[in-house]
Amino acid sequence: MMNKRRIFWALLVIALVVVGLGQSLAQEIPPEQPAQKAQVMEDQGKIIPSPKDIKERTAIYVFIGWMWLSITVLIFILRAKIKETDRLYHLRFFSQKKE
């Protein structure tokens, strides 16, 4: 039981480090001059915009948080189902010969 807790906390720490590194690597690009911007847009092709204001940025973080919460809940439910199946297996519920 203690080993499972250590694995859970290790995975949680790794996930938090990955999210932290992703945010620290993000850089804001200073605005360019309009003439240079047109030249760059023609050279690069399609540009995907980043969040413009705090509402869009917050919405992205809420979506990511919701996804992680959903994954965590689904893993919890799956583990509970597996534990119940193991319990029934040890009680020989699935055996062909009933006692």
MOJO-V375650 format. One record per backbone hydrogen bond with DSSP energy under -1.0 kcal/mol. CO is the residue of the C=O (numbers start at 0). NH is the residue of the N-H. Records with the same first field share a line. If there is no record, write none. Layout:
CO->NH / NH
//
This chain:
0->4
1->5
2->6
3->7
4->8
5->9
6->10
7->11
8->12
9->13
10->14
11->15
12->16
13->17
14->18
15->19
16->20
17->21
18->22
19->23
20->24
32->36
33->37
34->38
35->39
36->40
37->41
38->42
39->43
40->44
52->56
53->57
54->58
55->59
56->60
57->61
58->62
59->63
60->64
61->65
62->66
63->67
64->68
65->69
66->70
67->71
68->72
69->73
70->74
71->75
72->76
73->77
74->78
75->79
76->80
77->81
78->82
79->83
80->84
81->85
82->86
83->87
84->88
85->89
86->90
87->92
88->91
//
